[in-house]
Amino acid sequence: MSIIKSTIELNVELDENRVPEKLFWTAQDGGIENEEAKAMLLSVWDSEAQETLRIDLWTKEMPVDEMKVFFHQTLVAMSDTFHRATQDEKMTATMKDFCDYFAEKLELKK
């Protein structure tokens, strides 16, 4: 049986102080080719160390109001992923409640 591989590429342009100025990503299997982004959060599970490794980047141009929406949408997506991974209805509902609270406190809901 042959192994199928897929590549996701991240490119970061830094200023002289190593602060991200531009972020680009490519995921050819998803039809994404060198698309610009203003922020990214990447988590990887290290099973041996039993810990999460993270890369959290955002550009100098990322407005705070957009960062708040980005975090809210990420939290909602994480609760959906948690449900798919665990089928834990009760904790998923609790996480969704927090997402609603988060949006309310940041006045994201219109």
Secondary structure, 3 states (H helix, E strand, C coil): CCCCCCCCEEEEEECCCCCEEEEEEEEHHHCEEEEEECEEEEEEEECCCCEEEEEEEECCCCCHHHHHHHHHHHHHHHHHHHHHHHCCHHHHHHHHHHHHHHHHHCCCCC
